[in-house]
Amino acid sequence: MGIPPADIAKKEQKVLYDYQKRDIDKIFSRLEEFPEKYNLLYQLPTGGGKTVIFSEIVRRFIASTKKKVVVLTHRIELCSQTSNMLTEFHVKNKIINSNVKNLYDQDEYMCFVAMVETLNNRLNDDQLELHNIGMVIIDEAHYNSFRKLFRFFKNCFILGVTATPLSSNMKLPMKDNYNELIVGDTIDSLINNGFLAKPITYTYDVGLGSLKIGMNGDYTVKSSEELYTNMLMQDKLLYAYEEKCKGQKTLIFNNGINTSVYVYETFKKAGYPIRHLDNTNSKQERAEILEWFKHTKDAILTSVSILTTGFDEPTVESIILNRATKSLTLYFQMIGRGSRILPVKQEFSIIDLGNNTARFGLWNTDVDWQSIFRSPDFYYDSLVGDEEIERNFRYVMPDEIRQEFAKSNAIEFDIEEEYAMTKRYDLRSLTVLENSIEQHAIMCAENSEDVFDARILSRLLKDDIEYRVRRYSYCISKSTKNYRDWLEEDYKRKLRSKINQLFMNE
């Protein structure tokens, strides 16, 4: 299992692919029509080569217009990566970072790469004056921090580049800052043509009723930590890893440092090679951890936010979303970290522990980006709510658990139908759970040699029990988390008692 470092052969891009040439031609057609005071947005999936495309655009633009270009990024790592790519395209460029206080040598360069905050500070303080700028390229354009710089480049052609043309702030839609959107190839097309790895998605139902929405429109770290540090969720995560991607190089994304540390401890205790990374690690620590991850077979890296952009490790074989998010951009960014293709890697796994797939659809499903760009409010309003996702979920017993109950013919139990029966015959609603408990107890008894085996076997039913209790709580319109937790514990206690009773009566 895993991809040995010696087998890694990165696909070198010596020439532009046809879809990249096509999109570059489209962008230049707009440049010719609107040489200045025009803001164009370009969308291409992660892994499609956005940096390659805009590096070629920079080269051609400078050659044809003799004007200079500014490339803006939001992270220092992206500055270095962008500068290196531009150099590969023979574009002499200079990085404007915190160490650059002035640009006495700017006549020596035709392109500048800068972090948005650094350049904004320099321009606001009148420390820099950039001459002969004809184009500004904005990488990861969905971040709103770039808007503050638009006023300094009013007469330029501005090209925003992103995988997800949906603003990070729903109150500041991208259509307010860009005149037009050009959409590149879809994820599915890039997969079918051999440019991206094919995703294999596994979803695990998670009750998100305890999560709260913060000011930024996403789930708060505090409520996420409370849910995902719970031992039941830790057990579910470890079980999902062992069931679907054990032995694969794996990235685990969390919404909170405490959660990631818990994950680290859980996997370390289970004997797996794992490291933890977050934004409190020093630059040296981060470099050492990423080097370890790159060269360690079957390595697992658990992190918080820091690896969603500016990180490219083609040997990643599995992505685990150990969090829920309301951000479509973050959803695509996280999964995209596993989509790089290699001669020895044509597929990668996605394990979703946050109902994200039900919320946004499969990662490789076609998205109407034009519609989202024009009407982001409509998109947000049409997202499926957590309660609806949970109500539509149907538990299917995994094959390996089903084999443990091979002697049982009946394992299904329709909570809604049973509840309807209680209403029809004027029975207590709790009769539903009592009948469910009896069925579960019989399943455990008929597949065990003694009461001890049966009680151990009952632990495998925890997901089925959680599902049945949740369906029951919907029926009685009483679905608070505390009440459901109490019902689950009461259910398990009564199940143990029922199993004891069945063996005593033999």
Phi and psi in degrees as a GROMACS rama.xvg file:
@    title "Ramachandran Plot"
@    xaxis  label "Phi"
@    yaxis  label "Psi"
@TYPE xy
85.0113  165.244  GLY-2
-107.176  110.246  ILE-3
-63.3251  140.102  PRO-4
-53.9973  -33.3774  PRO-5
-66.0076  -22.1082  ALA-6
-91.7975  0.982162  ASP-7
-78.9174  120.833  ILE-8
-131.414  93.6712  ALA-9
-63.839  138.444  LYS-10
-72.2834  111.379  LYS-11
-80.0679  134.293  GLU-12
-102.971  90.7263  GLN-13
-86.0828  -26.9836  LYS-14
-131.702  159.606  VAL-15
-75.0287  142.254  LEU-16
-78.4022  162.69  TYR-17
-58.4029  -42.8106  ASP-18
-68.1989  -30.1208  TYR-19
-71.2189  -41.5999  GLN-20
-61.1629  -41.9322  LYS-21
-61.4728  -44.9345  ARG-22
-69.5023  -36.3413  ASP-23
-62.2585  -40.9017  ILE-24
-63.4132  -39.9326  ASP-25
-61.4361  -45.1456  LYS-26
-64.6443  -40.9585  ILE-27
-69.1668  -27.1079  PHE-28
-65.7621  -34.9014  SER-29
-71.5304  -37.1554  ARG-30
-60.6705  -41.0403  LEU-31
-68.2875  -35.3736  GLU-32
-79.3739  -36.6868  GLU-33
-129.255  78.4481  PHE-34
-66.5009  -18.1526  PRO-35
-153.115  165.005  GLU-36
53.5114  43.7818  LYS-37
-137.822  129.717  TYR-38
-110.109  115.002  ASN-39
-114.757  135.138  LEU-40
-109.543  134.382  LEU-41
-124.001  128.198  TYR-42
-110.623  133.274  GLN-43
-152.332  136.27  LEU-44
-59.632  154.148  PRO-45
-54.6981  131.434  THR-46
94.0977  -6.92878  GLY-47
-81.5096  -12.1913  GLY-48
95.7469  42.941  GLY-49
-61.8133  -41.2251  LYS-50
-65.5168  -39.0119  THR-51
-60.5402  -45.5692  VAL-52
-63.7424  -48.5001  ILE-53
-76.2513  -18.935  PHE-54
-68.3347  -40.518  SER-55
-67.0116  -36.7309  GLU-56
-62.1021  -43.7763  ILE-57
-59.3615  -47.068  VAL-58
-58.224  -49.022  ARG-59
-67.573  -39.6437  ARG-60
-63.1924  -46.0872  PHE-61
-62.8974  -42.6321  ILE-62
-64.6648  -35.9161  ALA-63
-89.7244  -26.8711  SER-64
-112.872  -18.885  THR-65
63.8072  16.8129  LYS-66
-100.56  161.311  LYS-67
-92.4668  164.298  LYS-68
-128.892  140.805  VAL-69
-113.626  128.66  VAL-70
-110.598  123.575  VAL-71
-106.671  136.579  LEU-72
-130.343  171.506  THR-73
-111.958  -1.24188  HIS-74
-138.215  144.96  ARG-75
-61.7274  -35.3062  ILE-76
-62.892  -37.5701  GLU-77
-68.3358  -30.395  LEU-78
-60.4864  -49.1297  CYS-79
-64.6605  -44.0898  SER-80
-62.6609  -42.9745  GLN-81
-65.1998  -43.8616  THR-82
-60.4924  -42.0664  SER-83
-63.6507  -40.8293  ASN-84
-66.7123  -42.5016  MET-85
-60.3254  -39.1336  LEU-86
-62.9326  -38.9061  THR-87
-61.3056  -28.0782  GLU-88
-92.501  15.2237  PHE-89
62.9075  33.5288  HIS-90
-102.569  112.371  VAL-91
-72.2771  120.56  LYS-92
-136.482  162.46  ASN-93
-130.849  135.611  LYS-94
-87.2808  127.568  ILE-95
-96.7955  98.4769  ILE-96
-114.858  -168.825  ASN-97
-65.007  -18.8605  SER-98
-83.0391  -15.0301  ASN-99
-91.1963  110.068  VAL-100
-96.8599  -22.9456  LYS-101
-151.793  172.881  ASN-102
-130.234  61.2439  LEU-103
-64.5191  -22.7551  TYR-104
-100.619  18.0516  ASP-105
-65.0355  -20.7063  GLN-106
-68.4137  -15.3289  ASP-107
-82.0091  -10.6168  GLU-108
-124.72  149.514  TYR-109
-108.988  -2.86679  MET-110
-147.029  139.167  CYS-111
-126.042  137.64  PHE-112
-114.343  126.653  VAL-113
-142.87  148.883  ALA-114
-76.634  142.218  MET-115
-59.7253  -43.2104  VAL-116
-67.2754  -41.0422  GLU-117
-61.9552  -49.3519  THR-118
-65.6142  -38.9827  LEU-119
-60.6539  -43.1116  ASN-120
-63.7804  -43.3188  ASN-121
-65.1693  -43.0838  ARG-122
-70.0298  -38.4281  LEU-123
-67.3724  -33.9565  ASN-124
-87.2477  5.42807  ASP-125
57.5455  28.9549  ASP-126
-83.3452  -22.4349  GLN-127
-128.344  146.479  LEU-128
-136.897  111.635  GLU-129
-89.7397  132.593  LEU-130
-107.536  147.028  HIS-131
58.8783  38.5659  ASN-132
-84.9196  124.786  ILE-133
-110.29  -22.4987  GLY-134
-142.293  141.935  MET-135
-122.46  126.57  VAL-136
-110.394  130.499  ILE-137
-114.733  111.693  ILE-138
-83.2411  146.237  ASP-139
52.7342  54.301  GLU-140
-66.9485  -11.9947  ALA-141
-70.3426  -15.3926  HIS-142
-75.1152  133.589  TYR-143
-79.9509  -8.76142  ASN-144
-62.2578  -21.2732  SER-145
-73.3565  -22.4954  PHE-146
-57.5221  -33.8894  ARG-147
-64.0019  -19.6015  LYS-148
-92.4556  -11.0283  LEU-149
-57.7575  -35.2846  PHE-150
-66.4741  -21.7132  ARG-151
-81.6027  -11.6736  PHE-152
-130.355  47.2239  PHE-153
-64.2295  -28.9696  LYS-154
-100.824  15.5524  ASN-155
-102.962  162.49  CYS-156
-86.3268  119.718  PHE-157
-105.864  125.36  ILE-158
-115.523  112.481  LEU-159
-93.6764  138.271  GLY-160
-126.16  131.119  VAL-161
-159.645  156.871  THR-162
-85.624  -20.7019  ALA-163
-137.042  97.2418  THR-164
-75.4255  59.5641  PRO-165
-133.985  120.38  LEU-166
-58.7509  144.008  SER-167
-69.2898  -13.5737  SER-168
-123.077  110.113  ASN-169
-61.466  -18.6445  MET-170
-82.6153  -8.89415  LYS-171
-125.962  74.6622  LEU-172
-63.886  148.935  PRO-173
-67.7312  -26.4937  MET-174
-62.9549  -20.297  LYS-175
-75.431  -17.8144  ASP-176
-115.134  -12.7809  ASN-177
-126.847  138.682  TYR-178
-76.776  -26.5467  ASN-179
-159.867  153.997  GLU-180
-118.96  129.106  LEU-181
-106.643  125.357  ILE-182
-101.699  128.63  VAL-183
-86.4137  -162.58  GLY-184
-61.9348  152.65  ASP-185
-81.427  163.672  THR-186
-59.4192  -43.912  ILE-187
-62.6939  -39.4494  ASP-188
-64.9645  -42.1512  SER-189
-65.7204  -33.3889  LEU-190
-67.7786  -49.5639  ILE-191
-63.1637  -27.3851  ASN-192
-95.4974  8.08807  ASN-193
81.6685  20.7584  GLY-194
-98.38  -22.4182  PHE-195
-130.469  153.249  LEU-196
-75.1242  152.079  ALA-197
-83.352  130.142  LYS-198
-85.6666  140.558  PRO-199
-115.28  112.556  ILE-200
-102.609  133.114  THR-201
-123.75  130.335  TYR-202
-116.66  142.974  THR-203
-125.084  128.954  TYR-204
-66.9669  133.488  ASP-205
-134.347  130.007  VAL-206
-77.1557  118.094  GLY-207
-106.477  16.2658  LEU-208
-60.3923  -24.0656  GLY-209
-85.9648  -10.2124  SER-210
-75.0991  145.119  LEU-211
-118.297  150.032  LYS-212
-93.748  131.974  ILE-213
-93.1029  -174.081  GLY-214
-63.5639  -27.7688  MET-215
-84.6476  3.19609  ASN-216
87.3415  -1.66218  GLY-217
-111.743  171.679  ASP-218
-66.1712  138.957  TYR-219
-70.83  149.77  THR-220
-62.3857  -41.2515  VAL-221
-59.6633  -48.8164  LYS-222
-70.2024  -32.3939  SER-223
-67.1707  -41.3878  SER-224
-60.7847  -42.292  GLU-225
-61.5172  -37.0893  GLU-226
-77.7823  -49.7051  LEU-227
-84.4767  -10.7033  TYR-228
-88.8491  -7.22646  THR-229
-60.2078  139.375  ASN-230
-61.5664  -32.0146  MET-231
-63.5966  -39.941  LEU-232
-71.81  -36.4427  MET-233
-62.8299  -41.98  GLN-234
-64.1974  -40.4415  ASP-235
-64.3735  -40.7073  LYS-236
-62.1291  -48.8284  LEU-237
-63.415  -40.785  LEU-238
-62.8893  -43.3965  TYR-239
-63.2511  -42.5335  ALA-240
-61.0342  -48.979  TYR-241
-67.1378  -29.9738  GLU-242
-78.4208  -38.0245  GLU-243
-114.883  -26.7355  LYS-244
-143.759  26.4739  CYS-245
-58.8745  133.16  LYS-246
86.5796  2.21354  GLY-247
-103.305  148.691  GLN-248
-67.5951  122.817  LYS-249
-130.042  136.196  THR-250
-106.41  129.992  LEU-251
-115.009  122.51  ILE-252
-101.964  131.451  PHE-253
-125.975  164.343  ASN-254
-113.257  66.1027  ASN-255
147.141  138.421  GLY-256
-65.0341  -41.2815  ILE-257
-59.628  -41.3569  ASN-258
-60.2748  -45.9336  THR-259
-62.7106  -39.3272  SER-260
-64.8351  -41.1374  VAL-261
-60.0206  -44.0499  TYR-262
-60.2739  -44.5819  VAL-263
-56.6984  -48.7392  TYR-264
-64.7591  -40.2388  GLU-265
-62.6139  -46.9372  THR-266
-74.2386  -34.6863  PHE-267
-64.4923  -42.7503  LYS-268
-62.6779  -32.4182  LYS-269
-80.9333  -2.44411  ALA-270
90.9296  17.7476  GLY-271
-98.1384  148.385  TYR-272
-75.2434  109.469  PRO-273
-142.33  146.782  ILE-274
-131.701  158.98  ARG-275
-116.16  140.266  HIS-276
-140.625  132.33  LEU-277
-146.908  -177.94  ASP-278
-75.6415  0.639992  ASN-279
-89.3229  -10.7437  THR-280
-70.2017  142.873  ASN-281
-70.5622  167.114  SER-282
-59.9945  -39.5565  LYS-283
-67.3492  -42.7982  GLN-284
-62.5792  -43.2092  GLU-285
-61.0064  -45.3779  ARG-286
-61.2535  -40.5593  ALA-287
-67.7698  -41.3452  GLU-288
-66.0695  -43.6051  ILE-289
-68.1129  -33.037  LEU-290
-66.4699  -42.6543  GLU-291
-59.7324  -45.2443  TRP-292
-62.3603  -41.4232  PHE-293
-63.1124  -40.5378  LYS-294
-105.102  4.51621  HIS-295
-101.885  122.272  THR-296
-65.0285  136.395  LYS-297
61.8472  24.0752  ASP-298
-66.7349  149.051  ALA-299
-122.401  130.378  ILE-300
-123.839  118.098  LEU-301
-102.966  132.735  THR-302
-146.407  173.353  SER-303
-131.399  107.243  VAL-304
64.789  -36.4803  SER-305
-63.12  -22.4661  ILE-306
-103.878  14.6158  LEU-307
-76.7435  -27.222  THR-308
-137.466  158.167  THR-309
70.6506  16.7251  GLY-310
-129.669  126.238  PHE-311
-136.051  104.924  ASP-312
-130.322  95.4165  GLU-313
-59.9981  -21.2787  PRO-314
-78.4326  -3.44698  THR-315
-62.7721  126.522  VAL-316
-108.834  -19.1975  GLU-317
-141.653  139.276  SER-318
-117.469  126.16  ILE-319
-114.159  119.413  ILE-320
-90.0433  90.9694  LEU-321
-91.4787  47.569  ASN-322
-167.73  163.196  ARG-323
-109.507  149.331  ALA-324
-144.284  150.115  THR-325
-97.0162  -1.25724  LYS-326
-93.7418  114.551  SER-327
-62.7703  -38.8577  LEU-328
-60.2331  -48.2937  THR-329
-62.9485  -39.0462  LEU-330
-57.7245  -48.3257  TYR-331
-67.7886  -39.0685  PHE-332
-64.362  -45.7121  GLN-333
-61.5434  -49.7467  MET-334
-67.0008  -34.8402  ILE-335
-59.6096  -21.4784  GLY-336
-64.7124  -17.3511  ARG-337
-105.501  3.25572  GLY-338
-90.1441  -4.95829  SER-339
-63.5748  138.857  ARG-340
-101.683  147.454  ILE-341
-136.821  159.517  LEU-342
-56.2012  -30.1879  PRO-343
-102.05  11.1768  VAL-344
-144.797  103.126  LYS-345
-106.074  -13.5422  GLN-346
-134.299  161.098  GLU-347
-146.495  158.493  PHE-348
-101.065  145.493  SER-349
-124.036  123.225  ILE-350
-112.043  119.335  ILE-351
-106.252  113.296  ASP-352
-113.905  31.507  LEU-353
-143.092  17.9878  GLY-354
57.3632  23.1014  ASN-355
-69.1775  -36.1665  ASN-356
-65.1872  -39.3023  THR-357
-66.959  -30.0385  ALA-358
-78.0061  -44.5288  ARG-359
-109.078  -14.6332  PHE-360
93.778  170.144  GLY-361
-61.0943  146.792  LEU-362
-56.7938  -35.4958  TRP-363
-96.4496  10.85  ASN-364
-74.3523  138.563  THR-365
-61.4613  138.967  ASP-366
-118.273  137.122  VAL-367
-83.7866  82.5179  ASP-368
-66.618  -31.6503  TRP-369
-62.1186  -42.4643  GLN-370
-65.29  -42.4864  SER-371
-64.6842  -40.0611  ILE-372
-63.11  -44.0574  PHE-373
-75.1682  -37.5707  ARG-374
-133.425  66.6398  SER-375
-62.2024  -32.363  PRO-376
-62.4241  -41.7443  ASP-377
-62.7846  -39.1509  PHE-378
-62.3691  -49.7778  TYR-379
-58.8737  -41.6164  TYR-380
-67.3045  -26.1791  ASP-381
-89.7881  -3.50162  SER-382
-62.9767  139.106  LEU-383
-70.6541  130.931  VAL-384
-74.5785  159.414  GLY-385
-62.2641  -40.7891  ASP-386
-64.5668  -39.9187  GLU-387
-66.4934  -38.3303  GLU-388
-60.4001  -46.8772  ILE-389
-65.1694  -39.1288  GLU-390
-65.7094  -32.0843  ARG-391
-84.6065  -9.87213  ASN-392
-69.8484  138.314  PHE-393
-124.143  119.924  ARG-394
-73.5725  131.706  TYR-395
-122.257  121.457  VAL-396
-64.9641  125.608  MET-397
-58.1762  150.43  PRO-398
-57.4371  -41.0655  ASP-399
-67.5194  -30.9651  GLU-400
-77.0394  -38.8305  ILE-401
-58.8559  -34.635  ARG-402
-65.02  -29.3888  GLN-403
-69.818  -19.4739  GLU-404
-114.54  38.2399  PHE-405
-61.637  -29.6299  ALA-406
-79.565  -6.62144  LYS-407
-95.1677  124.688  SER-408
-79.4829  -37.7346  ASN-409
-107.706  114.978  ALA-410
-122.057  -10.7225  ILE-411
-82.6218  150.065  GLU-412
-151.305  115.156  PHE-413
-89.8815  101.005  ASP-414
-61.41  -44.4846  ILE-415
-62.9398  -40.7606  GLU-416
-66.2319  -42.3085  GLU-417
-62.7938  -39.8575  GLU-418
-65.498  -39.8024  TYR-419
-60.5277  -36.1103  ALA-420
-63.9098  -40.3083  MET-421
-64.6304  -35.6275  THR-422
-69.8455  -39.3228  LYS-423
-65.7173  -39.2714  ARG-424
-106.534  14.9483  TYR-425
55.3279  47.6768  ASP-426
-100.475  164.197  LEU-427
-64.5357  141.162  ARG-428
-63.8178  -30.434  SER-429
-65.4761  -12.4031  LEU-430
-57.9847  -31.3838  THR-431
-58.5211  -52.0195  VAL-432
-69.2279  -34.0628  LEU-433
-62.2837  -41.9663  GLU-434
-67.9456  -37.5904  ASN-435
-64.2273  -43.0874  SER-436
-61.4912  -41.6167  ILE-437
-62.6663  -43.6405  GLU-438
-62.1466  -44.6429  GLN-439
-61.618  -40.7755  HIS-440
-63.4312  -41.7311  ALA-441
-64.2756  -41.54  ILE-442
-58.2421  -44.111  MET-443
-68.1377  -40.5468  CYS-444
-68.5252  -42.6678  ALA-445
-77.999  -4.83782  GLU-446
-115.113  17.6329  ASN-447
-133.313  155.225  SER-448
-82.8324  -32.9719  GLU-449
-149.558  178.481  ASP-450
-64.3564  -32.4573  VAL-451
-68.2645  -43.5113  PHE-452
-61.7003  -39.391  ASP-453
-65.9005  -39.2912  ALA-454
-69.9968  -35.4613  ARG-455
-65.483  -41.4426  ILE-456
-63.4777  -31.7181  LEU-457
-63.9059  -22.9739  SER-458
-66.3553  -25.3429  ARG-459
-69.7746  -11.7283  LEU-460
-92.5649  7.32933  LEU-461
-58.6058  -40.2561  LYS-462
-69.4361  -38.179  ASP-463
-65.9206  -40.2243  ASP-464
-63.8853  -45.7688  ILE-465
-57.9838  -43.1027  GLU-466
-64.154  -46.6495  TYR-467
-64.8491  -40.653  ARG-468
-63.6057  -40.6892  VAL-469
-64.3013  -44.2894  ARG-470
-59.9954  -40.4744  ARG-471
-64.1092  -41.6002  TYR-472
-64.8678  -32.8649  SER-473
-65.6315  -40.6579  TYR-474
-60.9535  -40.3796  CYS-475
-94.1851  5.85633  ILE-476
56.2609  42.8805  SER-477
-141.704  82.1224  LYS-478
-117.533  30.9021  SER-479
-67.9567  151.284  THR-480
-61.6158  -43.1051  LYS-481
-60.3707  -40.7184  ASN-482
-68.304  -41.1691  TYR-483
-66.1288  -39.3827  ARG-484
-60.9749  -41.8793  ASP-485
-64.6973  -43.4388  TRP-486
-60.6793  -40.7008  LEU-487
-63.102  -46.583  GLU-488
-63.3944  -41.0003  GLU-489
-64.8123  -38.999  ASP-490
-60.7374  -48.4968  TYR-491
-64.8496  -38.7893  LYS-492
-63.8988  -44.2543  ARG-493
-69.2337  -31.2759  LYS-494
-65.4274  -44.2452  LEU-495
-60.3155  -41.9876  ARG-496
-64.1783  -41.0134  SER-497
-66.3445  -37.9687  LYS-498
-64.0709  -43.6872  ILE-499
-58.0181  -43.7632  ASN-500
-63.3501  -40.8029  GLN-501
-63.0112  -39.5974  LEU-502
-76.9806  -27.658  PHE-503
-69.1192  -29.4379  MET-504
-84.1112  -5.0297  ASN-505
